[in-house]
Amino acid sequence: MTLLLLDANGLLHRAYHSAPEQFRSDGLPTNAIGKFLDLVWWVLGQVAKPQMVTHAAAVFDARGDNWRHQILPSYKSKRKHEPAIPPQLR
């Protein structure tokens, strides 16, 4: 058995910034989640298949501070949070 862990937060932010804005008919943005799923599918086909991966999991960061904030209180302090991403994950 081989497990592939995906940094879902990293892939989601990469997807959001690389895809043009797209919206559902009700105005909900869909570019981040759509491109995220494209990236996951690509990783599973290009990385997982040749390595004979049998299981995969996409892992998101928990809300709030983590151990990195204890080491460096200014961790991510200058990062701009995109308000269009959270509604796409609900």
C-alpha contacts under 8 A as a table, 3 or more apart, distances in Angstrom:
res1	aa1	res2	aa2	distance
1	M	53	V	7.15
1	M	54	T	5.70
1	M	55	H	7.33
2	T	52	M	7.13
2	T	53	V	4.83
2	T	54	T	5.33
2	T	55	H	6.23
3	L	53	V	6.04
3	L	54	T	6.34
3	L	55	H	4.77
3	L	56	A	5.48
3	L	57	A	7.72
4	L	48	A	7.16
4	L	53	V	6.53
4	L	55	H	6.27
4	L	56	A	4.55
4	L	57	A	6.42
5	L	56	A	5.84
5	L	57	A	5.08
5	L	58	A	5.96
5	L	59	V	6.89
6	L	11	L	7.96
6	L	56	A	7.51
6	L	57	A	6.11
6	L	58	A	4.59
6	L	59	V	5.99
7	D	10	G	5.44
7	D	11	L	6.29
7	D	58	A	6.23
7	D	59	V	5.60
7	D	60	F	6.67
8	A	11	L	5.07
8	A	12	L	5.87
8	A	58	A	5.20
8	A	59	V	5.21
8	A	60	F	5.09
8	A	61	D	7.95
9	N	12	L	5.09
9	N	13	H	6.20
9	N	59	V	7.50
9	N	60	F	5.35
9	N	61	D	6.50
10	G	13	H	5.39
10	G	14	R	6.14
11	L	14	R	5.05
11	L	15	A	5.95
11	L	36	F	6.22
11	L	39	L	7.26
12	L	15	A	5.00
12	L	16	Y	6.11
12	L	32	A	6.24
12	L	33	I	7.01
12	L	35	K	7.93
12	L	36	F	5.32
13	H	16	Y	5.01
13	H	17	H	6.28
13	H	32	A	7.40
14	R	17	H	5.41
14	R	18	S	6.13
15	A	18	S	5.21
15	A	19	A	6.07
15	A	31	N	7.67
15	A	32	A	5.32
15	A	33	I	7.55
15	A	35	K	5.12
15	A	36	F	5.20
15	A	39	L	7.46
16	Y	19	A	5.74
16	Y	31	N	6.27
16	Y	32	A	4.12
16	Y	33	I	7.68
16	Y	35	K	7.17
16	Y	36	F	7.72
16	Y	85	I	7.54
17	H	20	P	7.93
17	H	32	A	7.80
19	A	31	N	5.91
19	A	32	A	6.98
19	A	35	K	6.46
20	P	31	N	6.54
21	E	29	P	7.05
21	E	30	T	7.53
21	E	31	N	5.47
22	Q	29	P	5.68
22	Q	30	T	5.47
22	Q	31	N	5.02
23	F	26	D	7.68
23	F	27	G	5.40
23	F	28	L	5.35
23	F	29	P	4.25
23	F	30	T	5.39
23	F	31	N	7.24
24	R	27	G	5.26
24	R	28	L	5.30
24	R	29	P	6.38
24	R	30	T	6.73
25	S	28	L	7.47
28	L	87	P	7.48
28	L	88	Q	7.48
29	P	32	A	7.75
29	P	84	A	6.55
29	P	87	P	7.83
29	P	88	Q	6.74
30	T	33	I	5.73
30	T	34	G	5.99
30	T	88	Q	6.29
31	N	34	G	5.31
31	N	35	K	6.02
32	A	35	K	5.40
32	A	36	F	5.88
32	A	85	I	6.62
32	A	88	Q	7.27
33	I	36	F	4.88
33	I	37	L	6.17
33	I	88	Q	6.22
33	I	89	L	7.38
34	G	37	L	5.34
34	G	38	D	6.40
35	K	38	D	4.87
35	K	39	L	6.18
36	F	39	L	5.09
36	F	40	V	6.21
37	L	40	V	5.03
37	L	41	W	6.07
38	D	41	W	5.15
38	D	42	W	6.16
39	L	42	W	4.97
39	L	43	V	6.12
40	V	43	V	5.11
40	V	44	L	6.15
41	W	44	L	5.17
41	W	45	G	6.24
42	W	45	G	5.11
42	W	46	Q	5.88
42	W	47	V	7.98
43	V	46	Q	5.18
43	V	47	V	5.24
43	V	48	A	6.51
44	L	47	V	5.73
44	L	48	A	4.65
44	L	49	K	6.28
45	G	48	A	5.97
45	G	49	K	5.43
45	G	50	P	7.90
46	Q	49	K	6.27
46	Q	50	P	6.83
47	V	50	P	5.94
47	V	51	Q	6.41
48	A	51	Q	5.23
48	A	52	M	5.99
48	A	53	V	4.89
49	K	52	M	5.05
49	K	53	V	6.11
50	P	53	V	7.83
53	V	56	A	7.35
65	D	68	R	7.67
65	D	69	H	5.84
66	N	69	H	5.55
66	N	70	Q	7.01
67	W	70	Q	5.13
67	W	71	I	6.57
68	R	71	I	5.19
68	R	72	L	5.99
68	R	73	P	7.68
68	R	75	Y	6.69
69	H	72	L	4.99
69	H	73	P	4.62
69	H	74	S	6.91
69	H	75	Y	5.60
70	Q	73	P	5.88
72	L	75	Y	5.48
74	S	77	S	5.04
74	S	78	K	7.98
76	K	79	R	5.11
82	E	85	I	5.91
83	P	86	P	6.47
83	P	87	P	7.92
84	A	87	P	6.35
84	A	88	Q	7.22
85	I	88	Q	5.49
85	I	89	L	7.00
86	P	89	L	5.35
86	P	90	R	6.92
87	P	90	R	5.55
